[in-house]
Amino acid sequence: MQKIILNSKIHRMLVTNKNINYEGSIEIDKEILDLSNIHEGEMVQVVNLNTGERFETYTIAGKPGSRVCALNGGAARKGEIGDLLLIMSYCIIDLDKIETHKPTILIMGEGNEVKAKK
C-alpha cells in the first residue's frame, strides 16, 4: 500500500510579481526550488495565507538569486503582490517508508530569503 505525503514546503513566500497573460504556473527562484527539493515542472499546491485561496499549478524556475515568486496565467487571479503563500509538493510513498520520510521545509523571511531549512 502507498500513501500521498508531504515532500516539500516553502512556508510564507511573498508574491513579488503576477502576469495574467502568461501561459500559467508559479515562477520561483531556482535557488529556492533547489533548496526545497521542488523540481521545475512539478505540480504544487499553493495556499494564499491572505485570502485562504488554494490552487494547484506547476513550477517554473526563475532567475537564481532573484527571490522571485510570480503568479502567472490563471494563478495570477488567486493572489496579489505582497500576499504570503505556502507552496507544497507531495510524493507517493510505500507505507513501510513513511516513518523515515522527512519532508524538506523552508521557512522564508523578509525579501524571500531563506530563514531556516528543516
N, C-alpha and C positions, 0 to 999 in steps of 0.2 A: 504494500500500500504506500501511496505517496500523498503528501500534503503541499499546499502552496503556502510559503512562509516568507516573511520579510528578508530581503537580501541586502538592501542598501537604503539609506535615508539621508537626505540633505535637509536639515532642520533650520527653519527660519531664513530661507534665502529670499533676498529682496529683489522684486521685479525692477529691472533697470530700463527696459525698453519693451515696446509692443509694436507689431506691424500686422494689421488686419489683412493686408494684401499679399502677404507671404503665403506659400503653399500650405503651411501648417507646422506644428511642432513646438517644442520648447528648446531654445538655444541656451546652452550652459557652457561657461568657460571650460575648455578642455582639461585644464589642470584640476578643476573641481570634479569633473566627471571621472578622471583617472583616480583621484584620491578616494572617491566614493564607490568605486568599483561598478559604476554605471557606464555602459558602453553606448557609443553613438548608434542611433537607430533603435535602441532598446525601448520597449514600452514602459512608461512610468505612470503612476497615479499621482496627481497633483491635488493638494488641498490648499485653498486660499484661506489663510487664517483671518483675514479681514472680513470676508463675506461668508465663509463656510462652504463655498462652492467646491465641488470635487469633479475632476475630469481626468480622462486618460488621453495620452498623446505619446509621441516618440521623441527622443532626444536628438539634437544635432550639436556638434561640438563648436563652441565659439572660440575666438582667439585666445590662446593661452595667456593667462595673466590679466585678461581684460575684466574679470569678475562679472561678466555679463550674465544676465538671466532675462531672456526675452520671450515674451508670449507672442506666437505667430499664428496667422490664419484665424480659424475659429477660436482657438485658445485665447487670442487677444481680447475676446469678449468676456473672458472669465476672470479678468483682473485688471488692475490699474498699476501704473508705475508707482512704486513705493509700497505696494502690498507685500506681505510676508507669506511665503509658501513653504509647505512640506512637500518634498519630492521623493517618492518611494518606488523602488523596484522590488520584485518578488522572484522567487525561484521555486521550482518543484523539487522536492527532496524526499528521499526514502525515509520512512518512519524511524529506522534504526540509526539515522544520522542527525535527526532533529536535535537531540540533546547536546551534540557537539558543535552544531552550526552557530556561528556568531555573525550577525549582520554587521555591516560597516555603517557607522553613523557619524556624520559630520555635523557639528554644531557651528552655525555661521554667526559671525559678529558683524560689526559695523563695516560698511563698504564691501560686503560679501567676502570678507576674509574668514578663513577657517580658524575658529577659536579653539576647537577641540575635535579630536578624532577618537571614537570609541570602537 
